[in-house]
Amino acid sequence: PTAPYWAAVNRRSWEEVNDRAMSFGVDVTVPVSSSKIKFGAFGEGKTTGYNVRHFDITPDYQHNYLLADSIARLPIDVIYLQDHYGTGKMLFAEASKATDSYKGDQSLYAGYLMGDVPVDILDNKFRFVGGARVEHFVQNVDVPKTLGDNPEYFSNQLSNVDLLPSLNVTYLMNSVTNIRFAYSHSVDRPQFRERAISGFYDFITYETVGGNPDLRRSLI
């Protein structure tokens, strides 16, 4: 392009993400003749904290329009030199909002029971594997309303108890061929960031994208 570079607003951001996760699980298998009974439990807890500070670099047209405008039209490799900052030049000012950051916590507790049973029907061999899993999930997302050490929060919670059955039937036609039928339920849950109303700048679409606190889990 032949047009000169002209800096209107440039932004610098510093982000900090602190994620913590702990989990435990136990599985037990009990043989019953040629069959097996399995049961177990699982637990997981997560916390997150996302903090960001935005700073805008803008020409100071208010105090010296001509000087600020001349700096704003310099080549990009020299425009942000240290000597070009100050009153009437380029300004470096914080543009952070309280809602830019968020924190959250979630817990997942689950238990399951299943059976693995081989069956012969009229000399045809089948294997039935089926059971169910119960999951209790709670997610809290908090977005500050104000800046400071003790802010109030926009808070929302997602809580569900789901029963997730599964069944797998295998027909052992011969030593090299199996025919299998499977049925199961699962869930897809939103992440913290997807439910926080905080905005994130997308450098590909040049848009600010925010989460939706009304998102719910999807049954699959």
C-alpha positions as CSV (number, residue, x, y, z in Angstrom):
1,P,0.0,0.0,0.0
2,T,1.1,3.6,-0.7
3,A,-0.8,5.2,2.1
4,P,1.3,6.0,5.2
5,Y,0.8,4.2,8.5
6,W,-1.3,6.2,10.9
7,A,-1.6,5.1,14.6
8,A,-5.0,5.9,16.1
9,V,-5.3,3.6,19.1
10,N,-3.0,0.8,20.0
11,R,-3.5,-1.5,23.0
12,R,-1.2,-3.5,25.2
13,S,-2.5,-6.2,27.5
14,W,-1.0,-8.2,30.4
15,E,-2.9,-11.4,31.4
16,E,-2.5,-13.7,34.3
17,V,-4.4,-17.1,34.6
18,N,-4.3,-19.3,37.7
19,D,-5.9,-22.7,37.3
20,R,-5.9,-25.4,39.9
21,A,-7.4,-28.9,39.7
22,M,-7.6,-31.9,42.0
23,S,-9.2,-35.2,41.4
24,F,-9.6,-38.7,42.8
25,G,-11.1,-42.0,41.6
26,V,-11.6,-45.5,42.6
27,D,-12.7,-48.6,40.5
28,V,-13.6,-52.0,41.8
29,T,-14.2,-55.2,39.8
30,V,-16.0,-58.2,41.2
31,P,-15.9,-61.5,39.3
32,V,-19.2,-63.4,39.4
33,S,-18.8,-66.7,37.6
34,S,-18.0,-65.8,34.0
35,S,-19.4,-62.3,34.4
36,K,-18.0,-59.1,36.0
37,I,-19.6,-56.4,38.0
38,K,-17.8,-53.1,38.1
39,F,-18.4,-50.0,40.2
40,G,-16.6,-46.9,41.2
41,A,-16.5,-43.2,42.0
42,F,-14.8,-40.1,40.8
43,G,-14.4,-36.6,42.1
44,E,-12.8,-33.5,40.6
45,G,-12.5,-29.9,41.8
46,K,-11.3,-26.9,39.8
47,T,-10.7,-23.2,40.4
48,T,-9.7,-20.5,38.1
49,G,-8.7,-16.8,38.2
50,Y,-8.3,-14.7,35.1
51,N,-6.9,-11.2,35.5
52,V,-6.0,-8.8,32.7
53,R,-4.9,-5.2,32.5
54,H,-5.3,-3.2,29.3
55,F,-3.3,0.0,28.4
56,D,-4.1,2.2,25.4
57,I,-1.5,4.0,23.5
58,T,-3.1,7.1,21.8
59,P,-1.9,10.4,20.3
60,D,-2.5,13.3,22.7
61,Y,-4.3,15.6,20.3
62,Q,-5.8,17.6,23.2
63,H,-2.5,19.3,24.3
64,N,-0.6,19.5,21.0
65,Y,-2.5,18.4,17.9
66,L,0.2,19.0,15.4
67,L,3.0,17.3,17.3
68,A,0.8,14.3,18.3
69,D,-0.4,13.9,14.7
70,S,3.1,14.1,13.3
71,I,4.2,11.3,15.7
72,A,1.2,9.2,14.8
73,R,2.2,9.3,11.2
74,L,5.8,8.1,11.7
75,P,6.9,4.7,10.4
76,I,5.7,1.8,12.7
77,D,9.3,0.9,13.6
78,V,10.0,4.3,15.3
79,I,6.6,5.6,16.3
80,Y,6.7,4.0,19.8
81,L,10.2,5.1,20.8
82,Q,10.5,6.3,24.4
83,D,11.1,9.9,23.3
84,H,7.6,9.9,21.7
85,Y,5.7,9.5,25.0
86,G,4.5,12.4,27.1
87,T,2.1,15.3,27.2
88,G,1.3,16.4,23.6
89,K,2.9,13.2,22.2
90,M,1.7,9.7,22.8
91,L,-0.2,8.7,25.9
92,F,0.0,5.4,27.8
93,A,-3.1,5.1,29.8
94,E,-4.9,2.2,31.5
95,A,-8.1,1.2,29.9
96,S,-9.0,-1.8,32.1
97,K,-12.6,-2.4,33.2
98,A,-13.7,-4.4,36.2
99,T,-15.6,-6.9,34.0
100,D,-12.5,-7.7,32.1
101,S,-11.5,-10.3,34.7
102,Y,-13.3,-13.2,36.3
103,K,-12.9,-16.1,38.8
104,G,-14.6,-19.4,39.1
105,D,-14.8,-22.8,40.7
106,Q,-16.5,-26.1,39.8
107,S,-16.9,-29.6,41.2
108,L,-17.8,-32.9,39.6
109,Y,-18.8,-36.0,41.6
110,A,-19.7,-39.2,39.9
111,G,-20.5,-42.8,40.5
112,Y,-21.1,-45.7,38.2
113,L,-22.3,-49.3,38.2
114,M,-21.9,-51.7,35.2
115,G,-22.0,-55.3,34.3
116,D,-20.0,-57.4,31.7
117,V,-22.0,-60.6,30.9
118,P,-21.3,-63.2,28.2
119,V,-24.4,-65.1,27.0
120,D,-24.9,-68.1,24.7
121,I,-28.2,-68.0,22.8
122,L,-28.9,-71.0,20.6
123,D,-25.1,-71.6,20.2
124,N,-24.7,-67.9,19.3
125,K,-22.2,-66.0,21.6
126,F,-23.1,-62.6,22.8
127,R,-21.5,-60.2,25.2
128,F,-23.5,-57.6,27.1
129,V,-21.8,-54.6,28.7
130,G,-24.1,-52.1,30.3
131,G,-24.6,-49.8,33.2
132,A,-25.1,-46.2,34.2
133,R,-23.1,-43.2,35.6
134,V,-24.6,-40.5,37.8
135,E,-22.8,-37.1,37.7
136,H,-23.4,-34.1,40.0
137,F,-21.8,-31.0,38.5
138,V,-21.7,-27.4,39.9
139,Q,-19.9,-24.5,38.3
140,N,-19.8,-20.9,39.7
141,V,-18.5,-17.9,37.7
142,D,-18.0,-14.5,39.3
143,V,-17.2,-11.3,37.4
144,P,-16.3,-8.1,39.4
145,K,-18.7,-5.2,39.1
146,T,-16.1,-2.7,40.3
147,L,-12.3,-2.4,40.5
148,G,-10.6,-2.6,43.9
149,D,-9.7,-5.1,46.6
150,N,-13.2,-6.0,47.8
151,P,-15.5,-5.7,44.7
152,E,-19.0,-6.9,44.3
153,Y,-19.6,-9.6,41.7
154,F,-22.0,-10.6,39.0
155,S,-22.4,-14.2,40.0
156,N,-24.1,-17.1,38.2
157,Q,-24.2,-20.9,38.8
158,L,-24.7,-23.9,36.7
159,S,-25.8,-27.0,38.5
160,N,-27.0,-30.4,37.1
161,V,-27.5,-34.0,38.1
162,D,-27.3,-36.3,35.1
163,L,-28.0,-40.0,34.7
164,L,-25.9,-41.3,31.8
165,P,-26.8,-44.9,30.7
166,S,-24.8,-47.0,28.3
167,L,-25.2,-50.4,26.6
168,N,-22.9,-52.3,24.4
169,V,-24.0,-55.6,22.8
170,T,-21.5,-57.7,20.8
171,Y,-22.4,-60.6,18.7
172,L,-19.3,-62.9,18.3
173,M,-20.1,-64.2,14.8
174,N,-16.8,-66.1,14.5
175,S,-13.2,-65.9,15.5
176,V,-12.5,-62.9,13.2
177,T,-15.9,-61.1,12.9
178,N,-17.9,-59.3,15.6
179,I,-21.1,-57.3,15.2
180,R,-21.5,-54.6,17.8
181,F,-24.4,-52.4,18.8
182,A,-23.7,-49.4,21.2
183,Y,-25.9,-46.8,22.9
184,S,-24.8,-44.2,25.4
185,H,-25.5,-40.8,26.8
186,S,-22.9,-38.1,27.5
187,V,-22.8,-34.4,28.3
188,D,-20.9,-31.3,27.0
189,R,-20.5,-28.6,29.6
190,P,-19.3,-24.9,29.0
191,Q,-16.0,-23.8,30.2
192,F,-15.5,-20.9,32.7
193,R,-14.6,-18.5,29.9
194,E,-17.7,-19.4,27.9
195,R,-20.0,-18.3,30.8
196,A,-18.1,-15.2,31.9
197,I,-19.5,-11.9,30.6
198,S,-15.9,-10.6,30.3
199,G,-14.9,-9.5,26.8
200,F,-12.0,-10.9,24.8
201,Y,-10.6,-9.3,21.7
202,D,-10.5,-11.6,18.7
203,F,-7.5,-10.5,16.5
204,I,-8.8,-12.6,13.6
205,T,-12.3,-11.1,13.4
206,Y,-11.4,-7.8,15.0
207,E,-14.3,-8.1,17.4
208,T,-14.8,-8.3,21.1
209,V,-16.2,-11.6,22.1
210,G,-17.9,-12.2,25.4
211,G,-19.2,-15.2,27.3
212,N,-22.9,-16.0,27.9
213,P,-23.9,-16.7,31.6
214,D,-27.1,-18.4,30.3
215,L,-25.3,-21.3,28.7
216,R,-26.4,-24.7,29.8
217,R,-24.9,-28.2,29.4
218,S,-25.8,-30.1,26.3
219,L,-27.0,-33.7,26.4
220,I,-25.4,-35.9,23.8
